[in-house]
Amino acid sequence: MPNLIMFFGTECAHCHEMNPLIDKLEKELKITVTRLEMWHDSKNKTLFDKHAKDKCMAVPFFFNEKNEKFICGKTTYDKLKEWAK
């Protein structure tokens, strides 16, 4: 089961802007962020609904299953790094 998840939408410009930061984070921390497309995948949308609950209604949505930290929307590299630890 993934620990770090990025929920995204295929056509989401903000999600695409976050991809280089996620790539950098994965390299620097030697981790994997599971990227789940939720606009066209009902299974991923159900998982998004479970984790986002009242926290977030949009993508990108970052969820850390280990400590339940989350980020709703576009963010900075430093905030992503803190979220992933």
BAKEFI-162416 format. One record per residue: x, y, z of N, C-alpha, C in turn; residue in three letters. Coordinates in nm, 3 decimals. Each point is the difference from the previous one (the first is absolute). Last residue first. Example, Ala and Ser with C-alpha at 12.3 -4.5 7.8 and 13.67 -1.06 7.14 Angstrom:
2
neast:nnorth:nup:caeast:canorth:caup:ceast:cnorth:cup:resn
1.285:-0.225:0.708:0.082:0.119:0.006:-0.077:0.109:0.073:Ser $
0.029:-0.572:-0.007:-0.089:0.119:0.000:0.090:0.120:0.000:Ala $
END
This chain:
85
neast:nnorth:nup:caeast:canorth:caup:ceast:cnorth:cup:resn
0.803:1.383:0.499:0.081:-0.055:0.110:-0.084:-0.056:0.112:Lys $
-0.173:0.230:-0.399:0.049:-0.135:-0.031:0.076:-0.064:0.115:Ala $
-0.169:0.455:0.015:-0.112:-0.094:-0.008:0.050:-0.143:-0.015:Trp $
0.313:0.353:-0.021:-0.048:-0.018:0.136:-0.113:-0.103:0.004:Glu $
0.155:0.123:-0.421:0.106:-0.073:0.071:-0.043:-0.027:0.144:Lys $
-0.275:0.270:-0.270:-0.005:-0.140:-0.041:0.100:-0.084:0.077:Leu $
0.012:0.461:0.065:-0.120:-0.057:0.064:-0.016:-0.147:-0.040:Lys $
0.348:0.242:-0.204:0.027:-0.015:0.144:-0.119:-0.062:0.073:Asp $
-0.042:0.113:-0.462:0.085:-0.118:0.020:0.025:-0.024:0.150:Tyr $
-0.452:0.254:-0.126:0.143:0.020:-0.020:0.077:-0.130:0.023:Thr $
-0.525:0.024:-0.186:0.078:0.036:0.119:0.147:0.020:-0.036:Thr $
-0.566:-0.096:-0.177:0.138:0.028:-0.040:0.077:0.051:0.122:Lys $
-0.431:-0.279:0.136:0.036:0.098:-0.102:0.148:0.012:-0.026:Gly $
-0.142:-0.202:0.447:-0.106:0.020:-0.098:0.045:0.110:-0.097:Cys $
0.235:-0.373:0.362:0.011:0.131:-0.063:-0.108:0.006:-0.106:Ile $
0.116:-0.315:0.481:-0.049:0.020:-0.135:0.030:0.143:-0.046:Phe $
0.093:-0.432:0.402:0.024:0.138:-0.042:-0.048:0.012:-0.145:Lys $
0.001:-0.411:0.277:-0.122:0.070:-0.042:0.020:0.149:-0.027:Glu $
0.321:-0.377:0.101:-0.029:0.096:0.107:-0.124:0.086:-0.027:Asn $
0.126:-0.369:-0.293:0.067:-0.037:0.124:-0.039:0.094:0.115:Lys $
-0.138:0.059:-0.463:-0.079:-0.099:0.073:0.060:-0.034:0.136:Glu $
0.009:0.445:-0.315:0.098:-0.089:0.061:-0.078:-0.098:0.088:Asn $
-0.132:0.334:-0.445:-0.038:-0.063:0.125:0.108:-0.097:0.044:Phe $
-0.153:0.435:-0.365:0.110:-0.086:0.047:-0.038:-0.056:0.135:Phe $
-0.237:0.235:-0.462:-0.020:-0.029:0.142:0.107:-0.101:0.039:Phe $
-0.117:0.377:-0.438:0.064:-0.115:0.061:-0.029:-0.009:0.149:Pro $
-0.389:0.081:-0.169:0.133:-0.055:-0.021:0.093:0.113:-0.043:Val $
-0.481:-0.009:0.319:0.064:0.021:-0.130:0.134:-0.071:-0.007:Ala $
-0.296:0.058:0.388:-0.095:-0.035:-0.104:0.061:0.009:-0.140:Met $
0.135:-0.066:0.572:0.034:0.053:-0.132:-0.103:-0.047:-0.102:Cys $
-0.032:-0.093:0.480:0.127:0.072:-0.006:0.020:0.074:-0.132:Lys $
-0.351:-0.313:0.184:-0.033:0.142:0.006:0.125:0.087:-0.015:Asp $
0.048:-0.474:-0.186:-0.116:0.029:0.087:-0.035:0.148:-0.005:Lys $
0.387:-0.278:-0.189:-0.023:0.144:-0.002:-0.111:0.042:0.095:Ala $
0.119:-0.467:-0.067:0.109:0.075:0.064:-0.028:0.150:0.010:His $
-0.320:-0.291:-0.211:0.028:-0.055:0.133:0.104:0.085:0.073:Lys $
-0.101:0.098:-0.451:-0.111:0.039:0.088:0.024:-0.048:0.143:Asp $
0.307:-0.140:-0.329:0.012:0.144:0.024:-0.108:0.046:0.098:Phe $
-0.029:-0.436:-0.154:0.109:0.012:0.096:0.025:0.148:0.035:Leu $
-0.315:-0.089:-0.333:-0.051:-0.052:0.127:0.107:0.013:0.108:Thr $
0.125:0.105:-0.436:-0.090:0.104:0.051:-0.057:-0.043:0.135:Lys $
0.259:-0.310:-0.241:0.084:0.103:0.060:-0.083:0.113:0.058:Asn $
-0.232:-0.332:-0.230:0.065:-0.062:0.115:0.088:0.102:0.073:Lys $
-0.205:0.121:-0.412:-0.094:0.000:0.113:0.059:-0.063:0.126:Ser $
0.216:0.268:-0.423:0.014:-0.131:0.062:-0.084:-0.004:0.128:Asp $
0.082:0.391:-0.278:-0.045:-0.100:-0.097:0.010:-0.142:0.055:His $
0.124:0.386:0.257:-0.111:0.054:-0.079:-0.059:-0.104:-0.094:Trp $
0.394:-0.057:0.297:-0.132:-0.024:0.059:-0.117:0.055:-0.079:Met $
0.557:-0.190:0.014:-0.090:0.084:-0.078:-0.143:-0.029:0.046:Glu $
0.481:-0.065:0.265:-0.126:-0.062:-0.036:-0.091:0.101:-0.071:Leu $
0.541:-0.115:0.177:-0.083:0.100:-0.067:-0.127:-0.070:-0.052:Arg $
0.402:-0.079:0.398:-0.093:-0.066:-0.091:-0.094:0.106:-0.056:Thr $
0.513:0.036:0.188:-0.133:0.058:0.017:-0.089:-0.066:-0.104:Val $
0.495:-0.135:0.243:-0.092:-0.008:-0.112:-0.132:0.065:0.041:Thr $
0.557:0.061:0.155:-0.134:-0.050:0.032:-0.080:-0.013:-0.128:Ile $
0.454:0.213:0.130:0.000:-0.143:-0.036:-0.129:-0.067:0.045:Lys $
0.135:0.478:0.021:-0.030:-0.078:0.120:0.002:-0.150:-0.024:Leu $
0.102:0.305:-0.362:0.072:0.050:0.117:-0.022:-0.087:0.123:Glu $
-0.237:-0.099:-0.407:0.146:-0.017:-0.015:0.073:0.037:0.128:Lys $
-0.464:0.075:-0.017:0.026:-0.143:-0.004:0.151:-0.028:-0.009:Glu $
-0.146:0.448:-0.029:-0.019:-0.054:0.134:0.034:-0.149:0.006:Leu $
-0.005:0.215:-0.421:0.114:0.046:0.079:-0.005:-0.058:0.142:Lys $
-0.371:-0.079:-0.279:0.117:-0.071:-0.052:0.125:0.033:0.083:Asp $
-0.389:0.242:0.091:-0.011:-0.137:0.051:0.119:-0.083:-0.047:Ile $
-0.034:0.431:-0.170:0.032:0.006:0.144:-0.008:-0.138:0.063:Leu $
-0.128:0.051:-0.455:0.146:0.015:0.017:0.042:0.007:0.147:Pro $
-0.476:-0.027:-0.091:0.077:-0.121:-0.035:0.152:0.017:0.011:Asn $
-0.359:0.345:0.056:0.056:-0.064:0.118:0.089:-0.119:-0.034:Met $
-0.249:0.247:-0.331:0.104:0.087:0.055:0.069:-0.064:0.120:Glu $
-0.373:-0.214:-0.195:0.117:-0.012:-0.087:0.115:0.087:0.050:His $
-0.411:0.036:0.223:0.058:-0.132:0.023:0.127:-0.018:-0.083:Cys $
-0.259:0.384:-0.068:0.073:0.009:0.127:0.068:-0.134:0.033:His $
-0.286:0.022:-0.380:0.126:0.072:-0.022:0.083:0.009:0.128:Ala $
-0.371:-0.376:-0.156:0.026:0.100:0.104:0.137:0.066:-0.020:Cys $
-0.235:-0.381:-0.238:-0.005:0.132:-0.064:0.033:0.114:0.098:Glu $
-0.002:-0.460:0.149:0.076:0.002:-0.124:0.008:0.140:-0.061:Thr $
-0.047:-0.068:0.526:-0.089:-0.012:-0.115:0.081:0.018:-0.127:Gly $
0.130:-0.182:0.534:0.006:0.101:-0.104:-0.108:-0.024:-0.104:Phe $
0.243:-0.146:0.520:-0.118:-0.014:-0.085:0.003:0.115:-0.100:Phe $
0.390:-0.248:0.306:-0.041:0.124:-0.067:-0.120:-0.034:-0.086:Met $
0.258:-0.247:0.452:-0.086:0.000:-0.118:-0.021:0.142:-0.051:Ile $
0.306:-0.353:0.354:-0.014:0.137:-0.049:-0.077:-0.002:-0.131:Leu $
0.051:-0.410:0.211:0.006:0.086:0.118:-0.026:0.145:-0.040:Asn $
-0.162:-0.501:-0.229:0.083:0.122:-0.005:-0.007:0.078:0.130:Pro $
-0.043:-0.542:-0.044:-0.085:0.119:0.000:0.089:0.125:0.000:Met $
END
